[in-house]
Amino acid sequence: MSNFKDFYMKSADGALDIRVRKWTPDFDAVGTVQIAHGIAEHCERYDEFCEFLCKNGFAVYINDHRGHGKSVSDGKIGYFSKRDGWMKAVGDLHDIYELSAQEYPDVPHVLFGHSMGSFLARTYLFTYTDDFNGAVICGTAQMPSAIVVAGYTLASLISKFADDKPSALLDKVAFGSYNSGFKPPRTKFDWLSRDEAVVDKYIEDPMCGFVATAGLFRDMMYGLKLIGDKNNVAVMNKTTPVLFIAGDKDPVGENGKGVEKAYNAFKEAGLNDVSLKLYKDARHEVLNEINKYEVFEDILSWLLTKVIKEEI
């Protein structure tokens, strides 16, 4: 059996309380996995994956990012901070890492990031280069710099007048085209998964699918600027093994093309061990796809061989 408990930590800037869910195996942990979730969702959506990892010997830490789930302050859903929101969110992740390293000092630590969480994870890897012993980058993207700059400029302009207010315009710019490849559309979130039950549950969840604030879109575009900068990628720890995973029908990653660009950027930066797997016909949330158990097993195999370094 595996068990979880929820607790709260002060955010890196001390401005709010961050909800953390920790999964603890009933036997000695072989490693830890820290998970960073995507935009407009929350940590409980990862319970099945966390339990799977836990049953296979990993202690798992996953938080609700600031402005998400149960880490919302003053009712500001989908909002990071007035200033430096992106790096404050990375700082929150770092504080959780330090807790996990204190509680499990003698095992390897792995960072897993999905979607926006993958952008945060990639920022983390060149900000705190020696923390994690491996990273899984899930459902990521590598957007052209001109698009990122344009998006950042627009979001910055709107946020000057409505920083902590939802922005329907920016939501449409960011996500409006993602469903276009799935016809006829059943819902506006068909792009998430082929599993209709998953999509319906997402839509019914009041903590999912909300329109983010202008400030969060600005912060996320800033994060995309950072991870697209070759100078930042170049300072990552070259010995850290990294696994990229995504669906080849994921519009966030340009049906695999954007994921391959990110993968190649890591290779060109000189990382020694970078892997990539695209899942045929899978959409954005490979952990919630109809072949999710294949994905779970692939991640576990990679963790054991590349990080724990067991023979399988």
Backbone hydrogen bonds, N-H to C=O, Kabsch-Sander energy under -0.5 kcal/mol:
donor,donor_aa,acceptor,acceptor_aa,energy
3,N,24,T,-1.6
5,K,22,K,-1.9
7,F,20,V,-2.5
9,M,18,I,-2.3
11,S,16,L,-2.9
14,G,11,S,-1.9
18,I,9,M,-3.8
19,R,17,D,-0.5
20,V,7,F,-3.2
21,R,62,I,-3.5
22,K,5,K,-2.7
22,K,20,V,-0.5
23,W,60,V,-3.0
24,T,3,N,-3.1
26,D,1,M,-0.8
30,V,57,G,-2.9
31,G,57,G,-0.9
32,T,108,P,-2.2
33,V,59,A,-2.3
34,Q,110,V,-3.0
35,I,61,Y,-2.7
36,A,112,F,-2.8
37,H,35,I,-0.5
41,E,38,G,-0.7
45,R,42,H,-1.3
46,Y,43,C,-2.0
47,D,44,E,-1.5
50,C,46,Y,-2.9
51,E,47,D,-2.8
52,F,48,E,-2.0
53,L,49,F,-2.4
54,C,50,C,-2.7
55,K,51,E,-2.6
56,N,52,F,-1.0
56,N,53,L,-0.5
57,G,54,C,-1.9
58,F,53,L,-2.2
59,A,31,G,-2.3
60,V,23,W,-2.0
61,Y,33,V,-2.3
62,I,21,R,-2.1
63,N,35,I,-0.9
64,D,19,R,-2.3
65,H,63,N,-0.6
67,G,71,S,-2.6
68,H,65,H,-2.1
71,S,68,H,-2.9
76,K,73,S,-2.2
77,I,75,G,-1.7
78,G,67,G,-3.6
79,Y,76,K,-0.8
88,K,84,D,-1.8
89,A,85,G,-2.0
90,V,86,W,-1.9
91,G,87,M,-2.2
92,D,88,K,-2.0
93,L,89,A,-1.7
94,H,90,V,-2.1
95,D,91,G,-2.2
96,I,92,D,-1.8
97,Y,93,L,-2.4
98,E,94,H,-2.5
99,L,95,D,-1.6
100,S,96,I,-2.5
101,A,97,Y,-2.9
102,Q,98,E,-1.6
103,E,99,L,-2.4
104,Y,100,S,-2.5
107,V,104,Y,-0.9
110,V,32,T,-2.1
111,L,134,G,-2.2
112,F,34,Q,-3.4
113,G,136,V,-2.5
114,H,36,A,-2.5
115,S,138,C,-2.4
117,G,114,H,-2.5
118,S,115,S,-1.1
119,F,115,S,-1.5
120,L,116,M,-2.2
121,A,117,G,-2.4
122,R,118,S,-2.4
123,T,119,F,-1.9
124,Y,120,L,-2.5
125,L,121,A,-2.1
126,F,122,R,-0.8
126,F,123,T,-0.7
127,T,123,T,-0.8
127,T,124,Y,-0.9
128,Y,124,Y,-3.0
131,D,128,Y,-1.2
133,N,109,H,-3.3
134,G,109,H,-0.7
135,A,241,P,-1.9
136,V,111,L,-2.7
137,I,135,A,-0.5
137,I,243,L,-3.2
138,C,113,G,-3.1
138,C,136,V,-0.7
139,G,245,I,-2.2
147,I,144,P,-0.6
148,V,144,P,-2.1
149,V,145,S,-2.8
150,A,146,A,-2.1
151,G,147,I,-2.6
152,Y,148,V,-2.7
153,T,149,V,-2.5
154,L,150,A,-2.3
155,A,151,G,-2.6
156,S,152,Y,-2.5
157,L,153,T,-2.0
158,I,154,L,-2.4
159,S,155,A,-2.4
160,K,156,S,-0.9
160,K,157,L,-0.7
161,F,158,I,-1.4
162,A,158,I,-1.9
163,D,159,S,-0.7
165,K,162,A,-1.4
167,S,212,A,-2.4
168,A,166,P,-0.6
171,D,167,S,-2.1
172,K,168,A,-2.2
173,V,169,L,-2.4
174,A,170,L,-2.7
175,F,171,D,-2.8
176,G,172,K,-1.9
178,Y,175,F,-1.5
180,S,177,S,-1.4
182,F,179,N,-1.9
183,K,181,G,-0.6
190,D,187,T,-0.8
192,L,189,F,-1.9
193,S,190,D,-0.6
196,E,194,R,-0.9
199,V,195,D,-1.8
200,D,196,E,-2.7
201,K,197,A,-2.2
202,Y,198,V,-2.2
203,I,199,V,-2.3
204,E,200,D,-2.1
205,D,201,K,-1.0
205,D,202,Y,-0.6
208,C,205,D,-1.9
209,G,40,A,-2.1
212,A,210,F,-0.6
213,T,78,G,-2.1
214,A,162,A,-0.7
214,A,165,K,-2.0
215,G,163,D,-2.5
217,F,213,T,-2.1
218,R,214,A,-2.4
219,D,215,G,-2.5
220,M,216,L,-2.9
221,M,217,F,-2.4
222,Y,218,R,-2.1
223,G,219,D,-2.2
224,L,220,M,-2.2
225,K,221,M,-1.9
226,L,222,Y,-2.1
227,I,223,G,-2.4
228,G,224,L,-1.2
229,D,226,L,-1.2
230,K,228,G,-0.7
232,N,229,D,-1.0
233,V,229,D,-1.9
234,A,230,K,-2.1
235,V,232,N,-1.2
236,M,233,V,-1.4
237,N,125,L,-0.6
240,T,237,N,-1.4
242,V,273,D,-2.5
243,L,135,A,-2.6
244,F,275,S,-2.8
245,I,137,I,-2.4
246,A,277,K,-1.6
247,G,283,R,-0.5
248,D,279,Y,-2.6
249,K,282,A,-2.3
250,D,247,G,-1.3
253,G,250,D,-0.6
254,E,251,P,-1.4
255,N,250,D,-2.7
256,G,250,D,-0.5
256,G,253,G,-0.7
257,K,254,E,-1.8
258,G,253,G,-2.1
259,V,253,G,-1.0
260,E,256,G,-2.4
261,K,257,K,-1.7
262,A,258,G,-1.9
263,Y,259,V,-2.7
264,N,260,E,-2.7
265,A,261,K,-2.0
266,F,262,A,-1.9
267,K,263,Y,-2.1
268,E,264,N,-3.0
269,A,265,A,-1.3
270,G,267,K,-1.7
271,L,266,F,-1.8
272,N,238,K,-2.9
275,S,242,V,-2.7
277,K,244,F,-2.3
279,Y,246,A,-2.7
280,K,278,L,-0.5
282,A,279,Y,-1.6
284,H,191,W,-2.0
285,E,192,L,-3.0
286,V,284,H,-1.2
288,N,285,E,-1.9
289,E,286,V,-0.9
292,K,289,E,-1.7
294,E,291,N,-0.9
295,V,291,N,-1.5
296,F,292,K,-2.9
297,E,293,Y,-2.2
298,D,294,E,-2.1
299,I,295,V,-2.4
300,L,296,F,-2.5
301,S,297,E,-2.6
302,W,298,D,-2.2
303,L,299,I,-2.7
304,L,300,L,-2.6
305,T,301,S,-2.3
306,K,302,W,-2.9
307,V,302,W,-0.7
307,V,303,L,-1.4
308,I,303,L,-2.9
310,E,304,L,-3.6
312,I,310,E,-0.5
